[in-house]
Amino acid sequence: MKKNFFMLLSILFLMTINQSFSQEYGKIFSKNEADKLFGVVYKSQNIKKDVLISALQNTSKVVMFKLENNFLTILGDEREVLFSSGSFTDKNQVFRLFSKSKVEELLRLGNDVNCFVEDRERVLTVTNGDYTLEVSVPCPPTCN
């Protein structure tokens, strides 16, 4: 009886660990749906798809974006700088985190040479072609 209980407990523990490692951050919407759900774009910064793809090669799990003072900064795993259109110095700034796989999926679906990182009323979105990525999490506290 105890053996079965510990086996069940072990299986539940392993399932919990597996789920936490497979967590994906971000959801892709049509651009029209994103405009309806998240409102108008207040600020936008263009980044070439090729530049973003190159930056993604230097991270394995996550991609974080921040628009501030007309500068775009992109971080990867462990908050390593992947791209910055200005000088990035504050390691404690809050970025919006997406799974790398969701950003890659957006680029495949959108298939446009330009990407736009956009500040909306309450959210940050990334748009490529007719698709927009949102449902990010803040880093900190969630940074991996």
Buried (B, 14 or more C-beta within 10 A) or exposed (E): EEEEEEEEEEEEEEEEEEEEEEEEBBEBBEBEEBBEBBEEBEBBBEBEBEBBEEBBEEBEBBBBBBBBEEEBBBBBBEBEBBBBBEEBEEEEBEBBBBBBBBBBBBBEBBEBEEBBBBBBEEBBBBBBBBBBBBBBBEBEEEBE
